[in-house]
Amino acid sequence: MSVPPRAVQLNEANAFLKEHPEVQFVDLLIADMNGVVRGKRIDRNALHKVYEKGINLPASLFALDINGSTVESTGLGLDIGDADRICFPIPNTLCNEPWQKRPTAQLLMTMHELDGTPFFADPREVLRQVVQKFDELGLRICAAFELEFYLIDQENVNGRPQPPRSPISGKRPHSTQVYLIDDLDEYVDCLQDMLEAAKEQDIPADAIVKESAPAQFEVNLHHVEDAIKACDYALLLKRLIKNIAYDHEMDSTFMAKPYPGQAGNGLHVHISLLDKKTGKNIFAAEDPLENTSLRHAVGGILDTMAASMAFLCPNVNSYRRFGAQFYVPNAPSWALDNRTVAVRIPTGSPDAVRIEHRVAGADANPYLMLASILAGIHHGLTNQIEPGEPIEGNSYEQLEQSLPNNLRDALRELDDSEVLNKYIDPKYIDIFVACKEAELEEFETTISDLEYNWYLHTV
């Protein structure tokens, strides 16, 4: 990942500041392992220096647990003196933050070694390494995410979330009502502001639909012919949604399973591969079952799905989302136009045949999620892996649960995977596993309220 020429970078900064003289500050953003956005806020007068020289941030930024504490077993903390690396701007990501009271812009950054080479533990770099393998095959990746979230009240009940009161009716929603337009109307100002803010930031969010639980919604991102940029959009959309919700005196959550008995939040991704010479979708077909490239791509995804689960479902809570009644598949499976399987092939148009991956939760880091899925696709294409027969009917009635159903087993599968260790730097896998094992250890040594209810006065 080469850094653009300094003159090009400065032209971008100059043009933006000239067009937006009102901007006072710029947020410099970089996403950690958990997809949490971190960084620095600078005065507008310091922007040129950022484009010329970058900014320093510690390498330990990519060894943080979900609470923002450095996991020392990664080797990126005190073992290296908590040393800095240098972060450079990502071209064409400088834009306004529409929700700020004081005019503020934002700029995505990516971390490099001091000699300018990409830093291996930046999730964006993890994805780029996988994408590069498709470049070598003469293929370009086209991707689009679907992101689910809940609007929630800013006040919890005994530490637990609750749906927000409707600004229209004053009532809290309590029923499922999937696709109900009236529920969109209940929160219309907030949801419309999200779409308008996305438009201002050039994030291609083209629709919001009511999902399968009270105050749960899904935003659809339009496909882009750049896998890394598709992930940038998903990451920035989450930040936008959170801040617009705050403006409307609500909160939002992308937690995989915030409510027992209700649907969880998913992160689906649609993927097609384009021939760089012709621009044609190599999955296109009148009969997708006869498309060899499509079958092999699906075969590779299914073959690596268990090993990918720690990236698709990276948190303890992630595994509470699974269940047939919530359309979350728990076995490697595929089919045409069937929402009960892990890999769905939409077939509305021969030219638009694509892969829809339906396993990941909204709590996944989109860069790591897509890196693992693309690794499976490349593995399938280059090894001509057949996926077996597609499922017909309800897959939950035909297949036993076989994917890891907890984080510890998922981490073991990832650590032991020969295939994923070929696509994703084993040093990075070690760091990821170390961080997540540290979170698991803390979780498993914490005494829950349920344990007190069950055991305090009964044993």
C-alpha positions as a Markdown table, in Angstrom:
| # | Residue | x | y | z |
|---|---|---|---|---|
| 1 | Met | 0.0 | 0.0 | 0.0 |
| 2 | Ser | 2.0 | 2.9 | -1.2 |
| 3 | Val | 1.5 | 6.4 | 0.2 |
| 4 | Pro | 0.3 | 8.9 | -2.4 |
| 5 | Pro | 2.7 | 11.6 | -3.5 |
| 6 | Arg | 2.9 | 14.5 | -1.0 |
| 7 | Ala | 1.7 | 17.0 | -3.6 |
| 8 | Val | -1.4 | 15.0 | -4.3 |
| 9 | Gln | -2.2 | 14.8 | -0.5 |
| 10 | Leu | -1.7 | 18.5 | 0.0 |
| 11 | Asn | -3.9 | 19.3 | -2.9 |
| 12 | Glu | -6.7 | 17.3 | -1.3 |
| 13 | Ala | -6.2 | 19.1 | 2.0 |
| 14 | Asn | -6.0 | 22.6 | 0.3 |
| 15 | Ala | -9.2 | 22.0 | -1.7 |
| 16 | Phe | -11.2 | 20.8 | 1.3 |
| 17 | Leu | -10.1 | 23.6 | 3.6 |
| 18 | Lys | -10.8 | 26.2 | 0.9 |
| 19 | Glu | -14.3 | 24.7 | 0.2 |
| 20 | His | -15.1 | 24.5 | 4.0 |
| 21 | Pro | -13.7 | 27.6 | 5.7 |
| 22 | Glu | -16.1 | 27.0 | 8.6 |
| 23 | Val | -14.4 | 23.7 | 9.7 |
| 24 | Gln | -12.6 | 24.2 | 13.0 |
| 25 | Phe | -11.4 | 20.7 | 13.8 |
| 26 | Val | -10.5 | 17.4 | 12.1 |
| 27 | Asp | -11.0 | 14.0 | 13.6 |
| 28 | Leu | -8.3 | 11.5 | 12.6 |
| 29 | Leu | -9.8 | 8.1 | 12.7 |
| 30 | Ile | -8.4 | 4.6 | 12.7 |
| 31 | Ala | -10.3 | 1.4 | 13.5 |
| 32 | Asp | -8.9 | -1.1 | 16.1 |
| 33 | Met | -9.3 | -4.9 | 16.1 |
| 34 | Asn | -12.9 | -4.7 | 17.4 |
| 35 | Gly | -13.9 | -2.1 | 14.8 |
| 36 | Val | -13.9 | 0.6 | 17.5 |
| 37 | Val | -12.8 | 3.9 | 16.0 |
| 38 | Arg | -9.9 | 5.6 | 17.8 |
| 39 | Gly | -7.6 | 8.5 | 16.9 |
| 40 | Lys | -6.9 | 12.2 | 17.5 |
| 41 | Arg | -8.7 | 15.5 | 17.1 |
| 42 | Ile | -6.6 | 18.3 | 15.6 |
| 43 | Asp | -7.1 | 21.9 | 14.7 |
| 44 | Arg | -7.7 | 22.6 | 11.0 |
| 45 | Asn | -4.3 | 24.4 | 10.9 |
| 46 | Ala | -2.6 | 21.2 | 11.6 |
| 47 | Leu | -4.1 | 19.3 | 8.7 |
| 48 | His | -1.3 | 20.1 | 6.3 |
| 49 | Lys | 1.2 | 18.6 | 8.7 |
| 50 | Val | -0.8 | 15.4 | 8.9 |
| 51 | Tyr | -0.8 | 15.1 | 5.1 |
| 52 | Glu | 2.9 | 15.9 | 4.9 |
| 53 | Lys | 4.3 | 13.8 | 7.8 |
| 54 | Gly | 1.4 | 11.7 | 9.2 |
| 55 | Ile | 0.7 | 11.3 | 12.9 |
| 56 | Asn | 2.2 | 9.0 | 15.5 |
| 57 | Leu | 0.1 | 6.4 | 17.4 |
| 58 | Pro | 1.3 | 3.4 | 19.4 |
| 59 | Ala | 1.3 | 0.0 | 17.7 |
| 60 | Ser | -0.6 | -1.2 | 20.8 |
| 61 | Leu | -3.7 | 0.5 | 19.4 |
| 62 | Phe | -4.1 | -2.9 | 17.6 |
| 63 | Ala | -3.7 | -4.9 | 20.8 |
| 64 | Leu | -6.6 | -3.4 | 22.7 |
| 65 | Asp | -9.4 | -5.4 | 24.2 |
| 66 | Ile | -13.1 | -4.4 | 24.0 |
| 67 | Asn | -12.6 | -2.1 | 27.0 |
| 68 | Gly | -9.6 | -0.3 | 25.4 |
| 69 | Ser | -6.9 | -1.9 | 27.6 |
| 70 | Thr | -3.7 | -3.2 | 26.1 |
| 71 | Val | -3.4 | -7.0 | 26.1 |
| 72 | Glu | 0.3 | -7.4 | 26.9 |
| 73 | Ser | 0.4 | -11.0 | 25.7 |
| 74 | Thr | 0.2 | -9.7 | 22.1 |
| 75 | Gly | 3.8 | -8.4 | 22.4 |
| 76 | Leu | 2.7 | -5.0 | 21.0 |
| 77 | Gly | 2.6 | -3.2 | 24.4 |
| 78 | Leu | 5.4 | -2.9 | 27.0 |
| 79 | Asp | 7.5 | -5.6 | 25.3 |
| 80 | Ile | 8.3 | -3.0 | 22.5 |
| 81 | Gly | 8.2 | 0.0 | 24.8 |
| 82 | Asp | 4.7 | 0.9 | 23.7 |
| 83 | Ala | 6.5 | 2.3 | 20.7 |
| 84 | Asp | 4.8 | 4.5 | 18.0 |
| 85 | Arg | 4.2 | 3.8 | 14.4 |
| 86 | Ile | 3.2 | 6.4 | 11.8 |
| 87 | Cys | -0.3 | 6.8 | 10.4 |
| 88 | Phe | -1.0 | 8.4 | 7.0 |
| 89 | Pro | -4.3 | 9.7 | 5.6 |
| 90 | Ile | -6.3 | 7.5 | 3.3 |
| 91 | Pro | -7.0 | 9.4 | 0.1 |
| 92 | Asn | -10.6 | 10.6 | -0.6 |
| 93 | Thr | -11.8 | 10.1 | 3.0 |
| 94 | Leu | -11.8 | 13.7 | 4.2 |
| 95 | Cys | -15.3 | 14.9 | 4.7 |
| 96 | Asn | -17.6 | 16.8 | 7.2 |
| 97 | Glu | -19.2 | 15.3 | 10.3 |
| 98 | Pro | -22.8 | 16.6 | 9.9 |
| 99 | Trp | -23.8 | 15.9 | 13.5 |
| 100 | Gln | -21.2 | 18.2 | 15.1 |
| 101 | Lys | -22.3 | 21.5 | 16.7 |
| 102 | Arg | -18.8 | 22.9 | 16.1 |
| 103 | Pro | -17.9 | 22.4 | 12.4 |
| 104 | Thr | -15.7 | 19.3 | 12.3 |
| 105 | Ala | -14.3 | 17.1 | 9.6 |
| 106 | Gln | -13.0 | 13.5 | 9.7 |
| 107 | Leu | -10.2 | 11.7 | 7.9 |
| 108 | Leu | -9.5 | 8.0 | 7.9 |
| 109 | Met | -5.9 | 6.9 | 8.6 |
| 110 | Thr | -3.9 | 3.7 | 8.3 |
| 111 | Met | -0.8 | 2.6 | 10.2 |
| 112 | His | 2.7 | 2.1 | 8.7 |
| 113 | Glu | 6.1 | 1.1 | 10.0 |
| 114 | Leu | 8.5 | 4.0 | 10.3 |
| 115 | Asp | 10.0 | 3.1 | 7.0 |
| 116 | Gly | 6.6 | 3.6 | 5.3 |
| 117 | Thr | 5.7 | -0.1 | 4.8 |
| 118 | Pro | 2.2 | -1.0 | 5.9 |
| 119 | Phe | 1.9 | -2.2 | 9.6 |
| 120 | Phe | 0.8 | -5.8 | 9.6 |
| 121 | Ala | -1.6 | -5.6 | 12.5 |
| 122 | Asp | -3.8 | -2.9 | 11.0 |
| 123 | Pro | -7.1 | -4.8 | 10.1 |
| 124 | Arg | -7.2 | -2.7 | 6.9 |
| 125 | Glu | -3.8 | -4.1 | 5.9 |
| 126 | Val | -5.0 | -7.7 | 6.8 |
| 127 | Leu | -7.7 | -7.3 | 4.2 |
| 128 | Arg | -5.5 | -5.7 | 1.6 |
| 129 | Gln | -3.1 | -8.7 | 1.7 |
| 130 | Val | -6.1 | -11.0 | 0.8 |
| 131 | Val | -7.4 | -8.6 | -1.8 |
| 132 | Gln | -4.0 | -8.6 | -3.5 |
| 133 | Lys | -4.3 | -12.3 | -4.2 |
| 134 | Phe | -7.4 | -11.5 | -6.3 |
| 135 | Asp | -5.4 | -8.8 | -8.2 |
| 136 | Glu | -3.0 | -11.6 | -9.2 |
| 137 | Leu | -5.9 | -13.6 | -10.6 |
| 138 | Gly | -7.1 | -10.5 | -12.7 |
| 139 | Leu | -10.2 | -10.2 | -10.6 |
| 140 | Arg | -11.8 | -7.1 | -8.9 |
| 141 | Ile | -14.0 | -7.6 | -5.8 |
| 142 | Cys | -17.5 | -6.0 | -5.7 |
| 143 | Ala | -19.0 | -5.9 | -2.3 |
| 144 | Ala | -21.9 | -4.4 | -0.3 |
| 145 | Phe | -22.9 | -4.7 | 3.3 |
| 146 | Glu | -26.2 | -4.8 | 5.1 |
| 147 | Leu | -26.0 | -3.5 | 8.6 |
| 148 | Glu | -28.6 | -4.1 | 11.4 |
| 149 | Phe | -28.9 | -2.1 | 14.5 |
| 150 | Tyr | -31.3 | -1.2 | 17.3 |
| 151 | Leu | -32.3 | 2.2 | 18.4 |
| 152 | Ile | -32.4 | 2.1 | 22.2 |
| 153 | Asp | -33.3 | 4.5 | 25.0 |
| 154 | Gln | -30.5 | 6.5 | 26.6 |
| 155 | Glu | -31.6 | 5.3 | 30.0 |
| 156 | Asn | -31.3 | 1.6 | 30.8 |
| 157 | Val | -33.4 | -0.4 | 33.2 |
| 158 | Asn | -31.1 | -2.1 | 35.7 |
| 159 | Gly | -28.3 | -2.0 | 33.2 |
| 160 | Arg | -30.4 | -3.5 | 30.4 |
| 161 | Pro | -31.5 | -1.7 | 27.2 |
| 162 | Gln | -35.0 | -0.8 | 26.3 |
| 163 | Pro | -36.6 | 0.5 | 23.1 |
| 164 | Pro | -36.8 | 4.3 | 22.9 |
| 165 | Arg | -40.2 | 6.1 | 23.1 |
| 166 | Ser | -41.4 | 7.1 | 19.7 |
| 167 | Pro | -41.1 | 10.8 | 19.0 |
| 168 | Ile | -44.5 | 10.6 | 17.3 |
| 169 | Ser | -46.7 | 8.5 | 19.6 |
| 170 | Gly | -44.6 | 8.6 | 22.8 |
| 171 | Lys | -45.0 | 4.8 | 23.1 |
| 172 | Arg | -42.2 | 2.2 | 23.2 |
| 173 | Pro | -42.5 | -0.4 | 20.4 |
| 174 | His | -43.0 | -4.0 | 21.6 |
| 175 | Ser | -43.8 | -6.1 | 18.5 |
| 176 | Thr | -41.8 | -7.6 | 15.7 |
| 177 | Gln | -43.6 | -6.0 | 12.6 |
| 178 | Val | -40.9 | -6.8 | 10.1 |
| 179 | Tyr | -40.9 | -4.4 | 7.1 |
| 180 | Leu | -43.6 | -2.2 | 8.6 |
| 181 | Ile | -43.5 | 1.2 | 7.1 |
| 182 | Asp | -45.4 | 2.8 | 10.0 |
| 183 | Asp | -42.5 | 1.9 | 12.3 |
| 184 | Leu | -40.2 | 3.8 | 10.0 |
| 185 | Asp | -42.5 | 6.8 | 10.4 |
| 186 | Glu | -42.3 | 6.5 | 14.2 |
| 187 | Tyr | -38.6 | 7.4 | 14.0 |
| 188 | Val | -38.6 | 9.2 | 10.6 |
| 189 | Asp | -36.6 | 12.3 | 11.6 |
| 190 | Cys | -33.8 | 10.2 | 13.1 |
| 191 | Leu | -33.7 | 7.7 | 10.2 |
| 192 | Gln | -33.9 | 10.3 | 7.5 |
| 193 | Asp | -31.1 | 12.3 | 9.1 |
| 194 | Met | -29.0 | 9.1 | 9.0 |
| 195 | Leu | -29.5 | 8.8 | 5.2 |
| 196 | Glu | -28.9 | 12.5 | 4.6 |
| 197 | Ala | -25.7 | 12.4 | 6.7 |
| 198 | Ala | -24.5 | 9.4 | 4.8 |
| 199 | Lys | -25.1 | 11.2 | 1.5 |
| 200 | Glu | -23.1 | 14.2 | 2.8 |
| 201 | Gln | -20.3 | 11.9 | 3.6 |
| 202 | Asp | -20.5 | 10.0 | 0.3 |
| 203 | Ile | -21.4 | 6.8 | 2.1 |
| 204 | Pro | -23.7 | 4.9 | -0.4 |
| 205 | Ala | -26.5 | 4.1 | 2.0 |
| 206 | Asp | -29.5 | 3.7 | -0.2 |
| 207 | Ala | -32.3 | 2.3 | 2.0 |
| 208 | Ile | -33.5 | 1.7 | 5.6 |
| 209 | Val | -35.9 | -1.1 | 6.4 |
| 210 | Lys | -37.7 | -2.1 | 9.6 |
| 211 | Glu | -36.2 | -5.4 | 10.9 |
| 212 | Ser | -37.5 | -8.2 | 13.0 |
| 213 | Ala | -37.7 | -6.7 | 16.5 |
| 214 | Pro | -38.8 | -3.5 | 18.3 |
| 215 | Ala | -36.9 | -0.5 | 17.0 |
| 216 | Gln | -34.5 | -2.7 | 15.0 |
| 217 | Phe | -33.5 | -1.4 | 11.5 |
| 218 | Glu | -31.3 | -2.4 | 8.7 |
| 219 | Val | -29.3 | 0.0 | 6.4 |
| 220 | Asn | -28.4 | -1.3 | 3.0 |
| 221 | Leu | -25.1 | 0.0 | 1.4 |
| 222 | His | -24.9 | 0.1 | -2.4 |
| 223 | His | -22.2 | -2.2 | -3.9 |
| 224 | Val | -18.8 | -0.7 | -4.7 |
| 225 | Glu | -16.0 | -2.2 | -6.8 |
| 226 | Asp | -13.5 | -2.0 | -4.0 |
| 227 | Ala | -13.5 | -4.4 | -1.1 |
| 228 | Ile | -11.5 | -2.1 | 1.2 |
| 229 | Lys | -13.7 | 0.9 | 0.5 |
| 230 | Ala | -16.8 | -1.2 | 1.1 |
| 231 | Cys | -15.5 | -1.9 | 4.6 |
| 232 | Asp | -14.6 | 1.8 | 5.1 |
| 233 | Tyr | -18.2 | 2.6 | 4.4 |
| 234 | Ala | -19.5 | 0.0 | 6.8 |
| 235 | Leu | -17.2 | 1.3 | 9.6 |
| 236 | Leu | -18.0 | 4.9 | 9.0 |
| 237 | Leu | -21.8 | 4.2 | 8.8 |
| 238 | Lys | -21.8 | 2.7 | 12.3 |
| 239 | Arg | -20.1 | 5.8 | 13.7 |
| 240 | Leu | -22.6 | 8.0 | 11.8 |
| 241 | Ile | -25.6 | 6.1 | 13.1 |
| 242 | Lys | -24.4 | 6.3 | 16.7 |
| 243 | Asn | -23.9 | 10.1 | 16.5 |
| 244 | Ile | -27.2 | 10.9 | 14.7 |
| 245 | Ala | -29.0 | 8.8 | 17.3 |
| 246 | Tyr | -27.4 | 10.9 | 20.0 |
| 247 | Asp | -28.6 | 14.1 | 18.2 |
| 248 | His | -32.1 | 12.7 | 18.5 |
| 249 | Glu | -31.7 | 11.9 | 22.2 |
| 250 | Met | -31.6 | 8.2 | 21.6 |
| 251 | Asp | -28.8 | 5.6 | 21.6 |
| 252 | Ser | -28.1 | 2.8 | 19.2 |
| 253 | Thr | -26.4 | -0.6 | 19.5 |
| 254 | Phe | -24.7 | -3.0 | 17.2 |
| 255 | Met | -24.3 | -5.6 | 19.9 |
| 256 | Ala | -25.0 | -9.0 | 18.4 |
| 257 | Lys | -27.8 | -10.0 | 20.8 |
| 258 | Pro | -29.0 | -7.1 | 23.0 |
| 259 | Tyr | -32.4 | -8.6 | 23.9 |
| 260 | Pro | -33.1 | -12.2 | 24.9 |
| 261 | Gly | -35.9 | -13.6 | 22.8 |
| 262 | Gln | -35.5 | -11.1 | 20.0 |
| 263 | Ala | -33.5 | -11.1 | 16.8 |
| 264 | Gly | -29.9 | -10.2 | 17.0 |
| 265 | Asn | -28.0 | -7.7 | 14.8 |
| 266 | Gly | -26.4 | -9.2 | 11.7 |
| 267 | Leu | -23.9 | -8.0 | 9.2 |
| 268 | His | -24.5 | -9.6 | 5.8 |
| 269 | Val | -22.2 | -9.0 | 2.8 |
| 270 | His | -22.9 | -9.5 | -0.9 |
| 271 | Ile | -19.9 | -10.3 | -3.0 |
| 272 | Ser | -19.3 | -10.7 | -6.7 |
| 273 | Leu | -16.0 | -10.9 | -8.7 |
| 274 | Leu | -15.4 | -8.9 | -11.8 |
| 275 | Asp | -13.0 | -9.8 | -14.6 |
| 276 | Lys | -10.6 | -6.8 | -14.7 |
| 277 | Lys | -10.2 | -7.0 | -18.5 |
| 278 | Thr | -13.9 | -7.3 | -19.4 |
| 279 | Gly | -15.6 | -5.9 | -16.3 |
| 280 | Lys | -18.0 | -8.9 | -16.4 |
| 281 | Asn | -19.2 | -10.6 | -13.3 |
| 282 | Ile | -17.7 | -14.1 | -13.3 |
| 283 | Phe | -20.6 | -15.5 | -11.3 |
| 284 | Ala | -23.2 | -14.4 | -13.9 |
| 285 | Ala | -25.2 | -17.2 | -15.2 |
| 286 | Glu | -28.7 | -18.2 | -16.4 |
| 287 | Asp | -28.3 | -21.3 | -14.2 |
| 288 | Pro | -26.0 | -20.5 | -11.2 |
| 289 | Leu | -25.6 | -24.2 | -10.5 |
| 290 | Glu | -23.8 | -24.6 | -13.8 |
| 291 | Asn | -21.3 | -21.8 | -13.0 |
| 292 | Thr | -18.1 | -23.4 | -12.0 |
| 293 | Ser | -16.5 | -20.3 | -10.5 |
| 294 | Leu | -19.5 | -19.7 | -8.4 |
| 295 | Arg | -19.6 | -23.3 | -7.1 |
| 296 | His | -15.9 | -23.3 | -6.3 |
| 297 | Ala | -16.1 | -19.9 | -4.5 |
| 298 | Val | -19.0 | -21.2 | -2.4 |
| 299 | Gly | -17.1 | -24.5 | -1.8 |
| 300 | Gly | -14.2 | -22.5 | -0.4 |
| 301 | Ile | -16.4 | -20.4 | 1.9 |
| 302 | Leu | -18.1 | -23.5 | 3.3 |
| 303 | Asp | -14.7 | -25.3 | 3.8 |
| 304 | Thr | -13.3 | -22.4 | 5.8 |
| 305 | Met | -16.4 | -21.2 | 7.6 |
| 306 | Ala | -15.7 | -22.9 | 10.9 |
| 307 | Ala | -12.2 | -21.5 | 11.0 |
| 308 | Ser | -13.5 | -18.0 | 10.1 |
| 309 | Met | -16.1 | -17.9 | 12.9 |
| 310 | Ala | -13.8 | -16.0 | 15.3 |
| 311 | Phe | -13.7 | -13.1 | 12.8 |
| 312 | Leu | -17.4 | -13.4 | 11.9 |
| 313 | Cys | -18.5 | -13.6 | 15.5 |
| 314 | Pro | -15.7 | -12.1 | 17.6 |
| 315 | Asn | -17.3 | -11.7 | 21.0 |
| 316 | Val | -18.8 | -13.8 | 23.8 |
| 317 | Asn | -22.2 | -12.3 | 23.1 |
| 318 | Ser | -21.9 | -13.0 | 19.3 |
| 319 | Tyr | -23.0 | -16.7 | 19.8 |
| 320 | Arg | -26.2 | -15.8 | 21.6 |
| 321 | Arg | -27.6 | -14.6 | 18.2 |
| 322 | Phe | -27.9 | -18.1 | 16.6 |
| 323 | Gly | -31.1 | -19.8 | 16.3 |
| 324 | Ala | -33.5 | -21.1 | 13.5 |
| 325 | Gln | -36.3 | -18.7 | 14.5 |
| 326 | Phe | -33.9 | -15.7 | 14.0 |
| 327 | Tyr | -32.6 | -16.7 | 10.5 |
| 328 | Val | -29.0 | -17.2 | 11.7 |
| 329 | Pro | -27.5 | -20.4 | 10.2 |
| 330 | Asn | -25.4 | -22.6 | 12.4 |
| 331 | Ala | -24.0 | -25.0 | 9.8 |
| 332 | Pro | -22.1 | -24.5 | 6.6 |
| 333 | Ser | -24.8 | -24.6 | 3.9 |
| 334 | Trp | -25.8 | -23.0 | 0.6 |
| 335 | Ala | -28.8 | -22.6 | -1.6 |
| 336 | Leu | -30.4 | -20.5 | -4.3 |
| 337 | Asp | -32.8 | -17.8 | -2.9 |
| 338 | Asn | -33.1 | -19.4 | 0.5 |
| 339 | Arg | -32.7 | -17.4 | 3.7 |
| 340 | Thr | -32.2 | -20.4 | 6.0 |
| 341 | Val | -28.7 | -21.1 | 4.7 |
| 342 | Ala | -25.3 | -19.6 | 5.5 |
| 343 | Val | -24.5 | -18.7 | 1.9 |
| 344 | Arg | -27.4 | -17.6 | -0.2 |
| 345 | Ile | -27.2 | -17.0 | -4.0 |
| 346 | Pro | -29.7 | -14.3 | -5.1 |
| 347 | Thr | -30.8 | -15.1 | -8.6 |
| 348 | Gly | -33.1 | -12.2 | -9.6 |
| 349 | Ser | -31.0 | -11.4 | -12.7 |
| 350 | Pro | -28.3 | -13.5 | -14.5 |
| 351 | Asp | -25.9 | -10.5 | -14.5 |
| 352 | Ala | -26.4 | -9.9 | -10.8 |
| 353 | Val | -25.8 | -13.4 | -9.5 |
| 354 | Arg | -23.7 | -13.0 | -6.4 |
| 355 | Ile | -22.8 | -14.5 | -3.0 |
| 356 | Glu | -24.7 | -13.4 | 0.1 |
| 357 | His | -22.8 | -14.4 | 3.3 |
| 358 | Arg | -25.3 | -14.4 | 6.2 |
| 359 | Val | -23.4 | -15.6 | 9.3 |
| 360 | Ala | -21.6 | -12.6 | 10.7 |
| 361 | Gly | -22.9 | -10.3 | 13.5 |
| 362 | Ala | -23.0 | -6.5 | 13.4 |
| 363 | Asp | -20.3 | -6.6 | 16.1 |
| 364 | Ala | -17.7 | -8.0 | 13.6 |
| 365 | Asn | -14.9 | -5.9 | 12.3 |
| 366 | Pro | -15.8 | -5.5 | 8.6 |
| 367 | Tyr | -12.2 | -5.7 | 7.4 |
| 368 | Leu | -11.4 | -8.9 | 9.3 |
| 369 | Met | -14.8 | -10.4 | 8.4 |
| 370 | Leu | -14.4 | -9.8 | 4.7 |
| 371 | Ala | -10.7 | -10.9 | 4.8 |
| 372 | Ser | -11.8 | -14.3 | 6.1 |
| 373 | Ile | -14.6 | -14.7 | 3.6 |
| 374 | Leu | -12.4 | -13.7 | 0.7 |
| 375 | Ala | -9.7 | -16.1 | 1.8 |
| 376 | Gly | -12.3 | -18.8 | 1.6 |
| 377 | Ile | -13.4 | -17.7 | -1.9 |
| 378 | His | -9.8 | -17.6 | -3.2 |
| 379 | His | -9.1 | -21.0 | -1.6 |
| 380 | Gly | -12.1 | -22.4 | -3.3 |
| 381 | Leu | -11.3 | -21.0 | -6.7 |
| 382 | Thr | -7.7 | -22.0 | -6.7 |
| 383 | Asn | -8.3 | -25.5 | -5.4 |
| 384 | Gln | -11.6 | -26.1 | -7.3 |
| 385 | Ile | -13.5 | -27.1 | -4.2 |
| 386 | Glu | -17.0 | -28.3 | -4.8 |
| 387 | Pro | -19.7 | -27.2 | -2.3 |
| 388 | Gly | -22.0 | -30.2 | -2.5 |
| 389 | Glu | -25.6 | -30.1 | -3.3 |
| 390 | Pro | -27.5 | -26.9 | -2.4 |
| 391 | Ile | -30.2 | -27.1 | 0.3 |
| 392 | Glu | -33.8 | -27.2 | -0.7 |
| 393 | Gly | -36.3 | -26.1 | 1.9 |
| 394 | Asn | -35.6 | -25.4 | 5.6 |
| 395 | Ser | -32.0 | -26.0 | 6.3 |
| 396 | Tyr | -32.6 | -25.9 | 10.1 |
| 397 | Glu | -34.6 | -29.1 | 9.8 |
| 398 | Gln | -32.0 | -30.9 | 7.7 |
| 399 | Leu | -28.7 | -29.9 | 9.2 |
| 400 | Glu | -27.3 | -30.3 | 12.7 |
| 401 | Gln | -25.4 | -27.4 | 14.3 |
| 402 | Ser | -21.8 | -27.9 | 13.4 |
| 403 | Leu | -20.2 | -24.4 | 13.4 |
| 404 | Pro | -18.5 | -23.3 | 16.7 |
| 405 | Asn | -21.1 | -22.1 | 19.1 |
| 406 | Asn | -18.8 | -20.3 | 21.5 |
| 407 | Leu | -15.8 | -18.0 | 21.2 |
| 408 | Arg | -13.3 | -20.4 | 22.8 |
| 409 | Asp | -14.0 | -23.1 | 20.2 |
| 410 | Ala | -14.0 | -20.5 | 17.4 |
| 411 | Leu | -10.5 | -19.3 | 18.5 |
| 412 | Arg | -9.2 | -22.8 | 18.5 |
| 413 | Glu | -10.5 | -23.4 | 15.0 |
| 414 | Leu | -8.9 | -20.2 | 13.7 |
| 415 | Asp | -5.6 | -20.9 | 15.4 |
| 416 | Asp | -5.4 | -24.4 | 14.0 |
| 417 | Ser | -6.5 | -23.5 | 10.4 |
| 418 | Glu | -3.8 | -24.2 | 7.9 |
| 419 | Val | -5.8 | -22.4 | 5.2 |
| 420 | Leu | -6.4 | -19.1 | 7.0 |
| 421 | Asn | -2.8 | -19.0 | 8.2 |
| 422 | Lys | -1.8 | -19.0 | 4.5 |
| 423 | Tyr | -4.0 | -15.9 | 3.8 |
| 424 | Ile | -3.7 | -14.0 | 7.1 |
| 425 | Asp | -0.4 | -13.3 | 8.7 |
| 426 | Pro | 0.0 | -15.9 | 11.5 |
| 427 | Lys | 1.5 | -13.1 | 13.6 |
| 428 | Tyr | -1.8 | -11.3 | 13.3 |
| 429 | Ile | -3.8 | -14.4 | 14.1 |
| 430 | Asp | -1.7 | -14.8 | 17.3 |
| 431 | Ile | -2.4 | -11.2 | 18.3 |
| 432 | Phe | -6.2 | -11.6 | 17.6 |
| 433 | Val | -6.4 | -14.8 | 19.6 |
| 434 | Ala | -4.4 | -13.4 | 22.5 |
| 435 | Cys | -6.8 | -10.4 | 22.7 |
| 436 | Lys | -9.9 | -12.5 | 22.6 |
| 437 | Glu | -8.6 | -15.1 | 25.0 |
| 438 | Ala | -7.9 | -12.2 | 27.5 |
| 439 | Glu | -11.5 | -11.1 | 27.2 |
| 440 | Leu | -12.7 | -14.6 | 27.6 |
| 441 | Glu | -10.6 | -15.0 | 30.8 |
| 442 | Glu | -12.1 | -11.9 | 32.3 |
| 443 | Phe | -15.6 | -12.9 | 31.3 |
| 444 | Glu | -15.3 | -16.4 | 32.7 |
| 445 | Thr | -14.0 | -15.2 | 36.1 |
| 446 | Thr | -16.8 | -12.7 | 36.5 |
| 447 | Ile | -19.7 | -13.8 | 38.7 |
| 448 | Ser | -23.0 | -13.1 | 37.0 |
| 449 | Asp | -26.3 | -12.0 | 38.5 |
| 450 | Leu | -27.8 | -15.3 | 37.4 |
| 451 | Glu | -25.2 | -17.2 | 39.5 |
| 452 | Tyr | -26.2 | -15.2 | 42.6 |
| 453 | Asn | -29.9 | -15.8 | 41.9 |
| 454 | Trp | -29.3 | -19.6 | 41.5 |
| 455 | Tyr | -26.7 | -20.3 | 44.1 |
| 456 | Leu | -26.4 | -17.6 | 46.8 |
| 457 | His | -29.2 | -19.0 | 49.0 |
| 458 | Thr | -29.8 | -22.4 | 47.6 |
| 459 | Val | -26.6 | -24.5 | 48.0 |
